[in-house]
Every structure is written in structure tokens, then in C-alpha cells.
């Protein structure tokens, strides 16, 4: 084994079991670090999903309210400008 910049270079044809014994601990540490990072990412994704689910529900309710106003004929006599400036959002 040799070193190149910031990592080890391994010549597979020269590799022996003894060469890897001291690397096992490093391997376990790296796996544990990745598991922790993935758990953190999962928590963030779940939080983002919950926020978007709430926003979607609010938008859906607003859409249904506007749809109901259209079906009741509320906007029949109003111009597009009146609708845009309306308090009904």
C-alpha cells in the first residue's frame, strides 16, 4: 500500500490480509458516520414533507373555497381586475 494525496493507493496483486487489519476500525467508523448522516437527512426530508403536506392541504382548501364561489355565481358580475384585487384569496 502507498499513499496518494489524501488517500491510500492499493496494489491488489500485492495486498495481504495483514495489510487490512488496521483498516477495519476505520471502515466501521466511516459506516457509522454515514448511518448518522443518513438518519439526519431522513429527519430533514420528513420535516420538509410534513411542511409541504400542510401547505398542500391549505392550498386545496383555498381552491375549494374559490371553486365554491364560482359555482355559486359569486364572480359572474365581476371583472378580471375585480377578481384579482378581491379579498377572497
Residue pairs with C-beta under 8 A, 6 or more apart in sequence:
1 8
1 9
1 10
1 11
1 15
1 19
2 8
2 9
2 11
3 9
10 19
62 89
65 88
66 88
69 75
69 88
74 88
75 83
78 86
